[in-house]
Amino acid sequence: MKIIKILFSLDFSIPCKTNFIFFGKNSYLNLRDLKVFDNFNPLFLMSEKLNVIILFKTFFKSGFKEIKKNYLKNYIIEIKPSIIVNFTDNYYQFYEMYNFFKQRKIISVSIQNGMRTIVGDIFNLFNKKEKDLGCDYLLTMNDSTGSKYLEFINSENIVIGSIRNNKYKKIENKKKKNIVFISQFNKNIIDNGFLDLKTNKIFSGENFYKAEKIVLEFLVNFCKKNSFKLVIASNGLSKFEDEYNFFSSIVNNKIDFNLIKKEDEYSTYRLCDSSEYTAFIESTIGYESFSRKNKILGFSIRGNFLEQTQGHSFCWPNLKISEGPCWTSKNDINEFERIGNFILNSDINTWNRIFEQYLNKIMVYDENNLALNNFIKKIKSN
């Protein structure tokens, strides 16, 4: 089976000159439907699709030494792009190639695709002593993430919000009396644990998901007491049955709940837009929901179980807002009760003041990605 998979990933074509390229499969899949990227083509990583001609050239020039990086360099030399766009902002190797891009006069752009943390994420890999990391432009969801990146890489930061979120226009529906909890269930983490990239320490799946057990226990009691329907939005990363069994074991028949399948990339946005509240631990969709002016309950407590409380606080790295009117980073039932009481006793005027005060700090919402479109058009025309 492995051999068949490898054979299907082989590419025997001769690489052609391409002005504009996506860096990796993830960039291609997530950006190709935006009109501004119409004439972009994918540059696949070695693990995604292997061009045999480039592979032989790489072996001939440098053998096995830094083969993944040298393969990409040789591919880029062959196709001679002028712009390269990366949508996997936590892929360290992209920033390592900054000087190579500059030498070849290639404009390099990296776009944030999710909220960042420390354990198991790129900020656990950065070292301030490294001076050669970077990209020409870094497009982020908020100022604080951009500023944190600029402590480690050379770049110009532009805030654009979340591309996926910006693509989907908010529909003003009548709100159902639901609390939607955003699932981060991953069977692989349950089975194999969660790797700290810096220390190579593996946290057990049980430790990683302690946050879900604590938060859902509170939400079950809160929904029961206040007549809310508990709805869990599947993230679609694992088998639906495994995900359902995981949450069912936590809820433990104390309340009826629905696990909603992820039908497409916008189905969770629709669910949040039509529900009274969105509850989450550290899912990007929770922050996106707030940017769409949906009411939220944020429980950013996972860091308590990963020996890195601060690096997993609400809207990290903006430590100034780790505690807020409807969110907390403390594993404390009194804090849970505080934000629960807040949502029960706050009117629309109070929520509007919260949106006005925090939206730009947490995540901007730029409907139809106007800022991104204007930016890409500008660098393409230069």
C-alpha positions in Angstrom: 0.0 0.0 0.0 2.9 2.3 0.9 4.6 1.6 -2.4 1.4 2.4 -4.4 1.0 5.6 -2.5 4.6 6.6 -3.3 4.2 5.7 -7.0 1.1 7.9 -7.2 3.0 10.8 -5.7 5.7 10.7 -8.3 5.7 13.4 -11.0 7.8 12.9 -14.1 6.9 16.1 -15.9 9.5 18.8 -16.8 8.9 21.8 -14.5 7.9 25.0 -16.4 8.5 28.6 -15.6 5.8 30.0 -13.3 5.5 33.6 -12.1 3.3 33.0 -9.1 3.3 30.0 -6.8 1.7 28.5 -3.7 4.1 27.1 -1.2 2.8 23.6 -0.5 -0.5 21.7 -0.9 -2.2 23.4 2.1 -1.6 26.8 0.5 -3.0 25.6 -2.9 -6.1 23.9 -1.4 -7.1 26.9 0.8 -6.3 29.8 -1.6 -7.0 28.6 -5.1 -10.7 29.5 -5.0 -9.9 33.2 -4.4 -10.1 35.1 -7.7 -6.9 37.1 -7.0 -4.9 33.9 -7.0 -6.3 32.7 -10.4 -2.9 32.5 -12.1 -1.0 30.9 -9.2 0.3 27.3 -9.4 1.3 24.9 -6.6 4.8 24.0 -5.6 4.4 20.8 -3.7 6.7 19.7 -0.8 8.6 16.5 -1.1 6.2 14.7 1.2 3.2 15.7 -1.0 4.3 15.2 -4.6 7.8 14.3 -5.8 9.2 15.6 -9.1 11.6 12.9 -10.2 13.7 15.3 -12.4 14.2 17.7 -9.5 14.9 14.9 -7.1 17.8 13.6 -9.4 19.2 17.1 -9.7 19.2 17.5 -6.0 20.9 14.2 -5.4 23.5 15.1 -8.1 24.3 18.5 -6.5 24.1 17.8 -2.8 23.3 14.2 -2.1 21.1 13.6 1.0 22.3 16.8 2.8 19.3 18.9 3.8 17.5 17.1 1.0 14.0 18.6 1.7 15.3 22.2 1.7 17.6 21.7 -1.3 14.9 19.9 -3.3 12.7 23.0 -2.9 15.5 25.4 -3.8 16.3 23.4 -6.9 12.6 23.3 -7.9 12.3 27.1 -7.4 15.5 27.7 -9.4 14.0 25.7 -12.3 10.6 27.5 -12.4 11.8 31.0 -11.6 8.8 32.5 -9.8 8.5 36.2 -8.9 6.0 35.7 -6.0 5.6 32.8 -3.5 2.7 32.6 -1.1 2.6 30.4 2.0 -0.6 29.6 3.9 1.1 27.4 6.5 2.5 30.2 8.6 3.8 27.8 11.2 6.0 26.0 8.7 9.5 26.9 10.0 11.4 26.0 6.8 9.6 28.7 4.8 11.3 31.4 6.9 14.7 29.6 6.7 14.6 30.2 2.9 14.3 34.0 3.2 17.8 34.8 2.1 17.5 32.4 -0.8 14.2 34.1 -1.9 15.9 37.5 -1.6 18.9 36.4 -3.7 16.6 35.3 -6.5 14.4 38.5 -6.1 11.3 36.5 -5.2 8.7 38.2 -3.1 7.8 35.9 -0.2 4.4 36.2 1.6 3.3 34.1 4.6 -0.4 34.2 5.7 -1.6 33.2 9.2 -4.0 30.3 8.9 -4.9 29.8 12.6 -4.4 31.2 16.1 -1.0 30.4 17.4 0.2 28.9 20.8 3.5 27.8 22.2 3.5 24.1 22.9 3.4 22.1 19.7 3.5 25.3 17.5 6.1 27.4 15.7 6.9 29.7 18.6 8.4 26.8 20.4 11.0 26.5 17.6 12.1 30.1 17.3 15.4 31.3 18.7 16.1 35.0 19.0 19.8 34.3 18.1 18.8 33.3 14.6 19.0 36.4 12.5 18.3 35.1 9.0 14.7 34.0 9.3 12.0 35.9 7.5 9.7 36.7 4.6 8.9 39.9 2.8 5.3 40.2 4.1 3.5 38.5 6.9 -0.3 38.7 6.8 -1.8 38.1 10.3 -5.2 37.9 12.0 -4.3 40.6 14.6 -1.5 42.9 15.6 -0.3 40.9 18.6 0.5 37.8 16.6 2.3 39.9 14.0 4.4 41.7 16.7 5.3 38.3 18.2 6.5 36.9 14.9 8.6 40.0 14.3 10.5 39.3 17.5 12.0 36.3 15.6 11.7 36.9 11.9 12.4 39.8 9.5 9.2 40.9 7.8 6.6 43.6 7.3 3.3 42.8 9.1 -0.1 43.5 7.6 -3.3 42.6 9.5 -6.0 41.0 7.3 -8.0 38.8 9.7 -8.8 35.2 8.8 -9.1 34.5 5.1 -11.5 31.6 5.6 -13.7 33.6 7.9 -13.6 36.7 5.6 -14.8 34.5 2.6 -18.1 33.7 4.3 -20.6 36.5 4.7 -22.4 36.6 7.9 -26.1 35.9 7.5 -28.3 37.5 10.0 -30.5 34.7 11.3 -32.8 34.4 14.2 -30.7 33.0 17.0 -31.6 29.6 18.4 -31.2 29.1 22.1 -28.0 27.0 21.6 -24.6 27.0 23.0 -22.3 25.7 20.3 -19.1 24.1 21.6 -16.3 24.0 19.1 -14.7 20.5 19.0 -10.9 20.1 18.8 -11.1 16.3 18.9 -8.3 14.4 17.2 -8.1 10.6 17.5 -4.4 10.8 16.8 -3.8 12.9 19.9 -6.0 10.5 22.0 -3.9 7.5 20.8 -0.4 9.0 20.5 -0.3 12.1 22.6 0.7 15.7 21.8 4.3 16.5 21.0 6.2 19.5 22.4 8.4 20.4 19.4 11.1 22.1 21.5 11.6 19.5 24.2 10.3 16.4 22.3 8.2 15.7 25.4 4.9 14.0 24.6 1.8 14.9 26.6 -0.7 12.2 26.9 -4.1 12.5 25.1 -5.7 12.3 28.5 -3.7 15.4 29.7 -4.4 17.3 26.5 -8.1 16.7 26.7 -8.5 17.5 30.4 -9.6 20.9 29.3 -12.6 19.5 27.4 -13.7 17.4 30.3 -13.6 20.4 32.7 -15.3 22.9 30.4 -18.0 20.5 29.2 -18.8 19.5 32.7 -19.5 23.2 33.4 -21.4 23.7 30.2 -23.6 20.7 30.7 -24.7 22.0 34.1 -25.0 25.6 32.8 -27.2 24.5 29.9 -29.4 22.3 32.1 -29.9 25.0 34.6 -30.6 27.8 32.1 -32.5 25.7 29.4 -29.9 26.0 26.6 -29.5 23.3 24.0 -25.9 22.0 23.9 -24.6 21.6 20.4 -21.1 20.4 19.6 -19.6 21.3 16.2 -17.5 18.5 14.8 -14.1 19.5 13.3 -14.2 16.6 10.9 -10.6 15.5 11.7 -11.5 12.0 12.9 -14.2 9.4 12.4 -17.6 10.8 13.5 -18.3 7.8 15.7 -15.0 8.2 17.6 -15.7 11.9 18.2 -19.3 11.2 19.3 -18.2 8.5 21.7 -15.5 10.9 23.2 -18.0 13.6 23.9 -20.7 11.2 25.0 -18.4 9.8 27.7 -17.9 13.3 29.1 -21.6 14.4 28.9 -22.5 11.0 30.5 -26.2 11.2 29.8 -26.6 14.3 32.0 -28.2 16.2 29.1 -29.1 15.6 25.5 -26.6 17.0 23.0 -26.1 17.0 19.3 -22.8 16.5 17.5 -23.1 18.3 14.2 -21.1 16.9 11.2 -18.9 19.3 9.4 -20.5 19.4 5.9 -18.2 21.9 4.3 -15.7 24.6 5.2 -18.5 27.0 6.0 -20.9 24.8 7.9 -19.5 25.7 11.4 -19.7 29.4 10.6 -23.4 28.9 9.7 -24.0 27.0 12.9 -22.3 29.7 15.0 -24.1 32.5 13.2 -27.5 30.9 14.0 -26.8 30.1 17.6 -27.0 32.3 20.7 -23.5 31.6 21.9 -20.2 30.0 20.8 -18.1 28.3 23.4 -14.5 27.2 22.8 -11.1 26.4 24.4 -8.6 27.5 21.8 -10.1 26.8 18.4 -9.6 29.5 15.8 -13.3 29.3 14.9 -14.2 30.6 18.3 -12.2 33.8 17.7 -13.6 34.0 14.2 -17.1 33.8 15.6 -16.3 36.7 17.9 -15.0 38.7 14.9 -18.4 38.0 13.2 -20.0 39.7 16.3 -21.3 36.5 17.7 -21.5 36.2 21.5 -18.8 33.9 22.9 -17.7 32.0 26.0 -13.9 31.4 26.0 -12.2 28.9 28.3 -8.5 29.1 27.4 -7.3 26.6 30.0 -5.4 23.9 28.0 -2.0 25.4 29.0 -2.7 24.4 32.6 -2.2 20.8 31.5 0.7 21.3 29.1 3.1 23.1 31.5 2.7 26.3 29.5 -0.2 28.4 31.0 0.8 31.7 29.5 1.5 30.5 26.0 -2.1 29.1 25.7 -4.0 32.0 27.3 -6.9 33.7 25.6 -5.8 35.4 22.4 -2.1 34.7 23.1 0.3 36.5 22.6 -1.8 39.5 23.7 -1.4 39.0 27.5 -3.2 42.2 28.2 -6.6 40.6 27.3 -6.0 37.1 28.7 -9.0 37.8 31.0 -12.1 39.5 29.7 -15.8 39.9 30.2 -16.8 36.6 28.6 -13.6 34.7 28.6 -11.0 33.4 31.0 -7.6 31.7 31.0 -7.9 30.4 34.5 -8.9 26.9 35.4 -11.2 28.1 38.1 -15.0 27.4 38.5 -15.5 30.8 40.0 -14.2 32.3 36.7 -16.5 30.0 34.7 -19.4 31.2 36.8 -18.4 34.8 36.3 -18.5 34.6 32.5 -21.7 32.5 32.7 -23.4 35.1 34.8 -22.1 37.8 32.4 -23.8 36.3 29.3 -27.0 35.8 31.1 -27.2 39.4 32.3 -25.8 41.4 29.4 -28.0 43.2 26.9 -27.2 44.1 23.3 -25.7 47.4 24.2 -23.2 45.8 26.5 -22.2 43.3 23.8 -21.8 46.1 21.2 -19.4 47.9 23.6 -17.4 44.7 23.9 -17.2 44.2 20.2 -16.1 47.8 19.8 -13.4 47.5 22.4 -12.0 44.1 21.5 -12.7 43.2 17.9 -9.5 44.7 16.4 -7.4 43.3 19.2 -8.7 39.7 18.8 -9.4 39.4 15.1 -10.5 41.8 12.4 -13.3 40.8 10.0 -12.7 41.9 6.4 -15.7 40.8 4.4 -14.7 39.4 0.9 -10.9 39.7 1.8 -10.7 43.2 0.4 -7.3 44.0 2.1 -5.8 40.7 0.9 -7.1 41.2 -2.7 -5.7 44.8 -2.9 -2.4 43.6 -1.4 -1.9 40.7 -3.9 -2.9 42.9 -6.8 -0.4 45.5 -5.8 2.6 43.1 -5.5 1.7 41.4 -8.8 1.7 44.7 -10.6 5.1 45.8 -9.3 
